[in-house]
Amino acid sequence: MKKLLIITLMAIFSTAMFAQKYAYVDTEYILNNIPIYETAKTQLDDFTTEWKTEIDQKKSQIDKMYNDYKSERVLLTEELRVKREEEIMKKEQEMRELQQKYFGKEGLLFKKREELIKPLQDDIYNAIKEIATEGSYAVIFDTANSLNMLYTDPRYDKSDDVLRKLGYKN
């Protein structure tokens, strides 16, 4: 599929290839050379670890409740069995809701990532846009996003230019 995409892109650009300028950047390299990114990444990792620990504790609690229920089930009345099953199901539902709250599509991790990483990504995008405009580049590829480039000439790598535009040294 990727090969087909690359062939299609090359076919589209082949007629204008000699008239256009191309360059590439490595956004992963750029981000790794920005100290604020490392701090933000560490904060996200800390939140993730804390939230996973909390969910794991809830899971352990549920497992214990279930194992206790299994061992005592034969001794319980029907009413007590139903009550314990409902308690276990309620705890499982609470755990799932907590997972959604932290790691869901609009969860706290997503919001924290938006808060900490997105401004950096926006700054990088704007710097790339300025470099593209100043250098009259038609296309700037990002090698960090799995674009299979079999060969890249280092003179067309604009990653350090982006870092300089952002005020950082490599």
Backbone bond lengths (Angstrom), bond angles and torsions (degrees), N, CA, C in turn:
res aa  C-N    CA-C-N  psi(-1)  N-CA   C-N-CA  omega(-1)  CA-C   N-CA-C  phi
1 M - - - 1.448 - - 1.530 110.37 -
2 K 1.356 115.80 -42.45 1.458 119.55 179.80 1.520 110.64 -65.69
3 K 1.334 115.53 -39.62 1.464 119.07 179.60 1.522 110.58 -62.65
4 L 1.324 116.11 -40.52 1.458 120.64 178.70 1.519 110.44 -63.83
5 L 1.312 117.23 -40.66 1.461 121.92 178.36 1.523 110.25 -63.15
6 I 1.316 117.12 -45.25 1.465 120.87 179.77 1.524 110.61 -64.61
7 I 1.314 117.40 -42.95 1.474 120.80 178.77 1.518 110.07 -62.54
8 T 1.332 116.59 -41.90 1.460 120.57 178.80 1.522 110.84 -63.29
9 L 1.334 115.87 -45.44 1.459 119.50 178.38 1.524 111.12 -61.02
10 M 1.313 116.51 -42.84 1.464 120.06 179.39 1.527 110.81 -64.07
11 A 1.307 117.08 -39.09 1.457 120.18 179.34 1.530 111.26 -65.40
12 I 1.326 115.45 -41.09 1.466 119.64 179.58 1.515 110.65 -64.51
13 F 1.317 115.48 -43.28 1.458 119.87 -175.86 1.532 114.20 -87.68
14 S 1.323 117.56 -7.31 1.463 119.88 -173.69 1.532 113.02 -63.17
15 T 1.323 117.75 -35.76 1.460 119.05 -179.71 1.516 112.05 -69.58
16 A 1.310 116.57 -33.56 1.453 119.80 -178.59 1.527 111.98 -102.13
17 M 1.314 116.75 8.60 1.452 120.95 -172.05 1.523 112.89 -60.63
18 F 1.303 116.83 -39.71 1.454 119.17 -176.66 1.523 111.87 -78.87
19 A 1.310 117.39 -19.84 1.457 120.78 -179.15 1.532 111.83 -92.24
20 Q 1.315 117.67 -13.46 1.459 121.86 -175.85 1.526 110.80 -107.99
21 K 1.323 115.52 154.00 1.455 121.46 175.44 1.523 108.68 -106.37
22 Y 1.330 114.58 139.98 1.452 121.10 -179.20 1.521 109.31 -125.32
23 A 1.301 116.13 151.31 1.461 121.97 176.15 1.519 107.64 -150.20
24 Y 1.309 115.68 174.94 1.457 119.16 176.03 1.520 109.47 -143.62
25 V 1.315 114.71 159.56 1.458 122.37 174.50 1.525 107.59 -135.20
26 D 1.297 115.12 162.73 1.458 121.77 174.96 1.526 106.71 -120.27
27 T 1.322 116.81 96.68 1.467 120.05 -175.13 1.535 111.86 -64.08
28 E 1.328 116.93 -29.22 1.463 119.24 176.91 1.535 109.63 -64.58
29 Y 1.316 116.94 -44.00 1.464 122.03 176.55 1.523 110.43 -61.15
30 I 1.315 116.30 -43.69 1.468 120.95 -179.69 1.526 110.16 -61.85
31 L 1.328 116.41 -49.88 1.463 120.35 -179.49 1.532 111.42 -60.69
32 N 1.320 117.05 -40.42 1.463 120.28 -178.61 1.523 112.83 -68.75
33 N 1.321 117.41 -14.50 1.456 121.25 177.36 1.527 112.37 -100.43
34 I 1.313 117.04 10.27 1.464 122.00 176.76 1.531 107.01 -111.51
35 P 1.332 117.24 112.53 1.474 120.09 -176.73 1.528 113.84 -57.11
36 I 1.310 117.79 -34.57 1.468 121.06 -179.71 1.529 110.44 -61.77
37 Y 1.332 116.41 -33.97 1.463 120.66 179.85 1.528 110.25 -64.41
38 E 1.325 116.43 -44.26 1.463 119.75 179.43 1.526 110.85 -60.54
39 T 1.326 116.57 -40.97 1.468 121.31 177.82 1.528 110.49 -63.12
40 A 1.321 116.15 -45.44 1.468 120.80 179.95 1.524 110.52 -63.72
41 K 1.326 116.33 -42.39 1.462 120.83 179.79 1.531 110.39 -63.20
42 T 1.324 117.05 -40.95 1.469 121.27 177.78 1.526 110.42 -63.29
43 Q 1.329 116.82 -42.55 1.468 119.87 178.25 1.521 110.86 -61.60
44 L 1.333 116.66 -43.92 1.470 120.21 178.69 1.524 110.80 -62.52
45 D 1.327 117.26 -42.05 1.459 120.87 178.23 1.522 111.12 -62.60
46 D 1.335 116.60 -39.82 1.464 120.53 178.73 1.531 111.17 -63.89
47 F 1.342 115.99 -44.98 1.468 119.49 177.28 1.527 110.48 -60.52
48 T 1.315 115.89 -45.46 1.464 120.72 -178.34 1.525 110.80 -60.06
49 T 1.325 116.81 -46.31 1.463 121.31 179.62 1.524 111.06 -61.59
50 E 1.315 116.13 -44.82 1.470 120.68 -179.64 1.531 110.45 -61.48
51 W 1.325 116.13 -46.48 1.464 119.72 -177.56 1.528 111.70 -69.16
52 K 1.316 117.62 -37.99 1.469 120.29 177.68 1.522 110.26 -64.38
53 T 1.325 116.92 -39.98 1.462 120.75 178.20 1.524 110.47 -61.35
54 E 1.319 116.37 -43.96 1.466 120.31 179.07 1.525 111.01 -61.52
55 I 1.324 116.83 -43.00 1.470 120.40 179.94 1.527 110.40 -68.29
56 D 1.336 117.04 -39.74 1.465 120.37 178.04 1.529 111.53 -62.46
57 Q 1.334 116.68 -37.69 1.464 120.03 177.06 1.521 110.60 -64.03
58 K 1.319 116.29 -42.20 1.473 119.81 177.94 1.522 110.20 -63.38
59 K 1.335 116.18 -40.82 1.473 120.29 179.38 1.525 110.06 -62.94
60 S 1.317 117.17 -43.22 1.471 120.90 178.46 1.528 110.61 -61.97
61 Q 1.307 116.03 -40.46 1.459 120.72 178.93 1.536 109.89 -63.34
62 I 1.319 116.34 -42.27 1.470 120.70 178.88 1.523 110.33 -65.28
63 D 1.333 116.95 -43.13 1.468 120.81 178.92 1.526 110.83 -60.59
64 K 1.324 116.37 -41.74 1.465 120.40 178.57 1.526 110.26 -63.79
65 M 1.336 115.74 -44.82 1.466 119.35 178.87 1.524 110.31 -59.49
66 Y 1.330 116.44 -42.55 1.462 120.33 -178.06 1.536 111.06 -67.49
67 N 1.327 116.69 -42.89 1.471 120.02 179.12 1.531 111.23 -64.53
68 D 1.326 116.08 -40.94 1.467 119.72 175.97 1.527 110.27 -61.62
69 Y 1.312 115.41 -43.23 1.468 120.33 179.76 1.534 110.27 -61.67
70 K 1.337 116.63 -45.16 1.476 119.97 -179.67 1.522 111.43 -60.11
71 S 1.321 115.97 -42.10 1.473 118.21 -177.43 1.534 112.12 -73.36
72 E 1.315 117.66 -27.17 1.464 120.91 -177.46 1.528 112.79 -100.35
73 R 1.279 117.60 -4.69 1.468 121.77 -171.86 1.524 113.15 -54.76
74 V 1.308 117.34 -44.83 1.466 119.98 -177.23 1.529 112.26 -64.98
75 L 1.319 116.65 -22.79 1.465 120.35 -178.92 1.530 113.12 -90.25
76 L 1.330 116.38 -11.72 1.473 120.21 -175.09 1.526 111.67 -89.01
77 T 1.327 114.89 148.98 1.458 119.69 173.63 1.524 108.42 -74.07
78 E 1.292 115.99 165.51 1.480 120.77 179.89 1.526 110.43 -57.70
79 E 1.312 116.17 -42.32 1.462 121.26 -179.46 1.536 111.17 -62.63
80 L 1.315 117.79 -43.80 1.461 121.93 179.09 1.540 111.22 -68.49
81 R 1.332 116.03 -37.55 1.472 119.73 176.99 1.520 110.68 -59.87
82 V 1.322 116.30 -47.94 1.461 121.35 -179.49 1.523 109.98 -62.05
83 K 1.331 116.14 -42.61 1.463 120.42 -179.84 1.533 111.19 -62.35
84 R 1.324 117.72 -44.93 1.473 121.31 179.98 1.529 111.01 -66.56
85 E 1.333 116.30 -39.66 1.474 119.39 177.71 1.522 110.54 -62.16
86 E 1.318 116.60 -41.28 1.466 121.15 178.50 1.527 111.37 -64.54
87 E 1.340 116.06 -39.37 1.467 119.96 177.79 1.535 110.53 -62.32
88 I 1.319 115.60 -44.44 1.467 120.23 179.90 1.531 110.03 -63.45
89 M 1.328 116.35 -44.92 1.473 119.96 179.84 1.530 110.91 -64.32
90 K 1.321 116.78 -37.17 1.464 120.74 178.10 1.527 110.05 -63.87
91 K 1.323 117.14 -44.85 1.468 121.21 178.63 1.533 110.93 -63.11
92 E 1.332 116.65 -40.15 1.469 119.68 177.49 1.523 110.98 -63.38
93 Q 1.319 116.25 -40.79 1.472 120.30 178.05 1.529 110.42 -64.31
94 E 1.327 117.00 -42.00 1.470 120.47 177.46 1.532 110.92 -60.68
95 M 1.332 116.54 -40.72 1.459 120.68 178.96 1.533 110.64 -64.23
96 R 1.320 117.36 -44.03 1.475 121.00 178.26 1.527 111.08 -62.22
97 E 1.331 116.30 -40.64 1.464 120.12 178.02 1.528 111.03 -64.64
98 L 1.313 116.32 -38.09 1.463 120.94 177.55 1.531 110.73 -65.66
99 Q 1.332 116.08 -41.47 1.469 119.76 176.51 1.526 110.31 -60.34
100 Q 1.319 116.76 -43.63 1.467 120.55 178.08 1.521 111.19 -63.82
101 K 1.320 115.69 -41.56 1.461 120.38 -179.67 1.525 110.85 -60.23
102 Y 1.324 116.94 -41.72 1.453 120.81 -177.66 1.530 113.32 -86.20
103 F 1.325 116.81 -46.90 1.463 120.74 -168.97 1.523 114.83 -115.35
104 G 1.319 118.16 3.76 1.458 121.62 -179.09 1.520 112.74 -69.28
105 K 1.301 114.84 177.34 1.465 122.00 -177.25 1.528 112.48 -55.20
106 E 1.296 117.62 -39.68 1.461 122.59 177.65 1.526 110.31 -115.54
107 G 1.333 116.62 30.30 1.457 121.83 -176.18 1.514 113.50 -77.29
108 L 1.318 114.49 -179.53 1.458 121.12 -176.86 1.533 112.21 -63.86
109 L 1.338 117.63 -36.01 1.462 119.67 178.64 1.527 110.51 -64.02
110 F 1.316 116.61 -43.30 1.471 121.06 177.05 1.523 110.40 -59.94
111 K 1.330 116.66 -44.76 1.465 120.82 -178.94 1.523 111.22 -66.82
112 K 1.325 117.23 -40.69 1.467 120.36 178.01 1.528 110.50 -64.92
113 R 1.326 116.30 -40.26 1.466 120.03 178.43 1.525 109.63 -63.10
114 E 1.318 116.37 -42.67 1.465 120.82 176.67 1.527 110.88 -59.76
115 E 1.322 115.70 -42.17 1.457 121.22 -177.32 1.531 112.22 -69.98
116 L 1.332 117.30 -40.02 1.453 120.83 -173.10 1.531 114.43 -94.04
117 I 1.322 118.28 -38.52 1.465 121.64 -171.92 1.527 112.64 -99.40
118 K 1.314 117.73 -37.48 1.463 120.32 -174.57 1.530 113.43 -57.58
119 P 1.352 120.01 -41.60 1.473 117.89 177.61 1.529 113.03 -59.40
120 L 1.326 116.52 -37.00 1.468 119.79 176.40 1.521 110.87 -65.02
121 Q 1.318 116.33 -44.09 1.463 120.29 179.36 1.526 110.74 -63.23
122 D 1.318 117.07 -38.70 1.465 120.58 177.28 1.519 111.33 -63.95
123 D 1.342 116.67 -42.51 1.459 120.63 177.74 1.526 110.92 -61.86
124 I 1.330 116.07 -42.63 1.464 120.39 178.75 1.523 110.09 -63.05
125 Y 1.319 116.80 -44.85 1.464 120.60 178.92 1.525 110.67 -58.71
126 N 1.331 116.43 -46.11 1.467 120.00 -179.30 1.525 111.53 -63.88
127 A 1.341 117.61 -38.65 1.466 120.80 177.96 1.532 110.30 -65.82
128 I 1.324 116.75 -41.13 1.476 120.58 178.02 1.526 109.66 -63.58
129 K 1.313 115.82 -41.51 1.467 120.45 179.32 1.529 110.51 -61.63
130 E 1.330 117.03 -42.95 1.460 120.43 178.17 1.526 111.47 -63.79
131 I 1.334 116.68 -44.44 1.465 120.47 178.73 1.521 110.52 -62.11
132 A 1.326 116.64 -40.96 1.463 120.50 178.81 1.516 110.95 -63.05
133 T 1.318 116.25 -41.86 1.462 120.61 179.80 1.531 110.53 -68.02
134 E 1.331 116.59 -47.82 1.456 120.89 -178.87 1.533 112.03 -63.11
135 G 1.333 116.10 -38.76 1.463 120.43 -177.59 1.511 114.42 -92.40
136 S 1.324 117.68 1.66 1.468 123.41 -178.49 1.531 112.40 56.37
137 Y 1.320 115.56 42.76 1.465 120.14 177.27 1.515 109.11 -85.33
138 A 1.323 115.13 133.96 1.464 119.94 177.74 1.527 110.29 -78.97
139 V 1.341 115.87 -37.84 1.459 120.94 -176.79 1.523 108.40 -141.52
140 I 1.327 115.31 137.40 1.462 120.97 170.03 1.530 106.36 -124.19
141 F 1.309 115.40 116.48 1.456 121.88 -179.37 1.522 110.00 -86.13
142 D 1.324 115.96 156.40 1.457 121.57 174.66 1.522 108.00 -113.41
143 T 1.325 117.30 113.88 1.457 120.68 -178.12 1.524 112.34 -75.77
144 A 1.325 118.32 -15.43 1.465 121.33 -179.48 1.519 112.15 -75.47
145 N 1.299 118.45 -18.52 1.464 121.18 -175.26 1.520 112.89 -98.90
146 S 1.310 116.91 40.88 1.462 123.85 173.61 1.518 114.23 62.83
147 L 1.307 118.42 21.97 1.451 119.29 174.47 1.517 105.65 -77.91
148 N 1.302 116.42 112.47 1.453 120.36 -175.62 1.518 110.40 -72.00
149 M 1.294 115.06 102.31 1.450 120.86 175.17 1.521 105.74 -107.81
150 L 1.306 117.08 113.11 1.446 120.32 -176.79 1.517 112.15 -72.96
151 Y 1.304 116.72 -29.56 1.454 121.26 176.20 1.517 108.64 -144.39
152 T 1.320 115.79 137.36 1.459 120.56 174.84 1.515 108.18 -134.21
153 D 1.294 115.98 130.40 1.450 122.05 177.44 1.524 107.38 -82.64
154 P 1.326 118.04 122.03 1.466 120.97 -176.52 1.526 114.22 -56.76
155 R 1.310 118.57 -24.32 1.468 118.96 -179.10 1.530 111.67 -69.16
156 Y 1.324 117.70 -16.10 1.460 120.72 177.97 1.533 112.31 -98.58
157 D 1.330 116.26 2.61 1.471 120.80 177.67 1.530 108.12 -80.55
158 K 1.295 116.72 115.91 1.466 122.77 -176.85 1.526 112.33 -103.71
159 S 1.324 117.33 14.51 1.468 121.07 -178.61 1.529 111.76 -60.24
160 D 1.341 116.96 -45.25 1.465 119.42 179.13 1.531 111.43 -66.46
161 D 1.326 117.05 -33.55 1.463 119.82 176.27 1.527 110.77 -62.91
162 V 1.328 116.37 -39.27 1.467 120.48 178.14 1.527 109.92 -64.37
163 L 1.337 116.47 -44.16 1.466 119.78 178.14 1.530 110.89 -60.32
164 R 1.330 117.05 -43.78 1.463 119.75 178.41 1.519 110.99 -62.92
165 K 1.320 116.61 -41.09 1.467 120.83 179.97 1.529 110.38 -62.81
166 L 1.334 116.15 -31.58 1.463 121.38 178.63 1.528 112.00 -83.69
167 G 1.336 116.82 -8.27 1.466 120.65 178.00 1.514 114.35 93.27
168 Y 1.336 118.38 19.44 1.464 122.19 -179.23 1.525 109.22 -115.96
169 K 1.343 113.88 154.81 1.471 120.63 174.58 1.524 107.59 -106.47
170 N 1.319 116.76 149.57 1.465 118.09 177.46 1.507 110.40 -85.92
